[in-house]
Structures are given as C-alpha cells and as structure tokens.
C-alpha cells in the first residue's frame, strides 16, 4: 500500500490571532495619545513659522514704503496697495493672500504693539487670549 504525504494546512490558531489582537490594542492605546499630542504641537509650530514669515514680509514692506501698515490697513497691506502707501512694491507674500492661522482664524495685527514694535498674534485653538497647551497664544 502506497503512503501519500499528509497534506497540512498552513494557518493561525484562534489563540495566536487573539494574542496578536491584544498586542495591537495595547500598542494603539500607548502610541495613539502620544501621536495626538505631537499633532497639537505641530499647529503651534506652524503658527510660529507663519508669524515669522509675516514679520519678514512686514520688514520688506517697511523698507519700501517707509513705515509699517497702520492698524486699519492691517496685514492686507502686504497683498494689495493702499492709497497712502508710496513706493509699494508688493505683493510681499507668496500666493498673494494673507494666511490664516492653523485653526482657520485671521492673525491679529497691531502697530504699535505692546513693546512699540509690530505685534502679530494667534489666540490658539480656543480663539481667546491666554490659555495653555493648544489654547495658548502664539505671538512674535
């Protein structure tokens, strides 16, 4: 009588699948919150970079026009010429638009600011002055 090789099926047992599922759940529970915290910090960092870019554009505007934009002209003076801006050589921002902060709000512009210079502020996630974490103000 001939013997045929035994055919075995490859696969995983139910216990093996459950162990893998438990490990993946534990990893998601530990790594997930850390990733979410990093995403929040990224918005704060993005706002800080945008504010630095706006400051640089304002400095170039001042070199051309001889002054910073007034509060009534605001940051829009970087993209379109106002009637009182002699020697305007803009737009001073790429894309021709003033960016919004990472939370979808306009940056707050004040001149003169608290220290006599230009103030550019984003109120963070909550849109209110002050706050901590994601709700903290980002300013130049």
C-alpha positions in Angstrom: 0.0 0.0 0.0 1.3 3.4 -1.0 1.5 6.1 1.5 0.7 9.6 0.4 2.2 12.5 2.2 0.0 14.1 4.6 -1.4 17.4 3.5 -1.3 20.1 6.2 -3.0 23.4 6.0 -1.0 26.4 7.0 -2.8 29.0 9.1 -3.1 30.5 12.5 -4.9 29.2 15.5 -7.5 31.2 17.3 -5.2 31.7 20.3 -2.4 33.1 18.1 -4.9 35.6 16.5 -6.1 36.7 19.9 -2.6 37.3 21.2 -1.8 39.5 18.1 -5.0 41.4 18.6 -4.2 42.1 22.2 -0.7 43.3 21.4 -2.0 45.6 18.7 -4.7 47.0 21.0 -2.0 47.7 23.7 0.2 49.5 21.2 -2.6 51.6 19.9 -3.5 52.6 23.4 0.1 53.6 24.3 1.2 55.2 21.0 -2.1 56.9 19.9 -2.2 59.6 22.6 1.5 60.4 22.1 0.8 60.9 18.4 -2.2 63.2 19.1 -0.1 65.3 21.4 2.5 65.7 18.7 -0.1 66.9 16.2 -1.2 69.6 18.6 2.3 70.9 18.9 2.6 70.9 15.2 -0.1 73.5 14.9 1.6 75.7 17.4 4.9 75.4 15.5 3.1 76.1 12.2 1.7 79.3 13.6 5.1 80.4 14.9 6.7 79.9 11.4 3.8 81.8 9.7 4.2 84.7 12.1 8.0 84.8 11.4 7.2 84.9 7.6 4.7 87.7 8.2 7.3 89.6 10.2 9.8 89.3 7.4 7.3 90.5 4.8 6.4 93.5 7.1 10.1 94.4 7.3 10.4 94.4 3.5 7.2 96.5 3.3 8.7 99.0 5.7 11.8 99.2 3.6 9.8 100.0 0.5 7.1 102.2 2.0 9.0 103.8 4.9 6.5 102.6 7.6 4.6 99.6 8.8 1.0 99.3 7.8 -1.5 101.0 10.1 -4.0 99.0 12.2 -6.7 99.9 9.7 -4.6 98.7 6.7 -3.6 95.5 8.7 -1.8 92.6 7.1 -3.8 93.1 3.9 -1.4 95.9 3.1 1.1 93.1 2.3 -1.1 91.8 -0.6 -2.7 94.9 -2.0 -1.7 98.6 -2.2 -3.5 101.0 -0.1 -3.9 104.6 -1.2 -1.4 106.0 1.2 1.5 103.5 0.5 4.0 105.2 -1.7 6.7 103.0 -3.3 4.6 99.9 -2.6 6.4 97.1 -4.5 4.3 94.1 -3.5 2.7 91.7 -3.1 5.0 90.8 -0.2 3.5 87.3 0.4 3.7 84.3 -1.9 0.4 83.4 -3.3 -0.9 86.9 -2.8 -3.0 86.1 0.2 -2.5 86.6 4.0 -2.6 83.1 5.5 -4.9 82.2 8.3 -3.6 80.6 11.5 -3.7 76.7 11.7 -7.1 77.0 13.4 -8.7 78.9 10.5 -8.7 82.4 12.0 -7.1 85.6 10.9 -3.9 86.7 12.7 -4.3 89.7 14.9 -2.1 92.7 13.8 -1.3 95.7 16.0 1.0 98.6 15.3 2.3 100.0 17.5 2.3 96.9 19.6 2.8 96.4 23.4 6.6 96.9 23.1 6.4 99.6 20.4 7.0 97.3 17.5 4.7 95.2 15.5 2.5 92.6 17.2 1.2 89.5 15.3 -0.8 87.1 17.4 -2.8 83.9 17.1 -5.0 83.1 20.0 -4.6 79.3 19.5 -7.2 76.6 19.4 -9.8 78.4 21.6 -9.6 81.8 19.9 -9.4 83.5 23.2 -6.5 85.5 24.8 -4.3 83.4 27.2 -4.7 79.7 27.6 -2.4 76.7 27.9 -1.4 73.9 25.6 -3.2 74.1 22.3 -5.2 77.1 23.5 -2.0 79.1 24.3 -1.4 82.3 22.4 1.3 82.3 19.7 3.0 85.7 19.1 6.1 87.2 17.7 
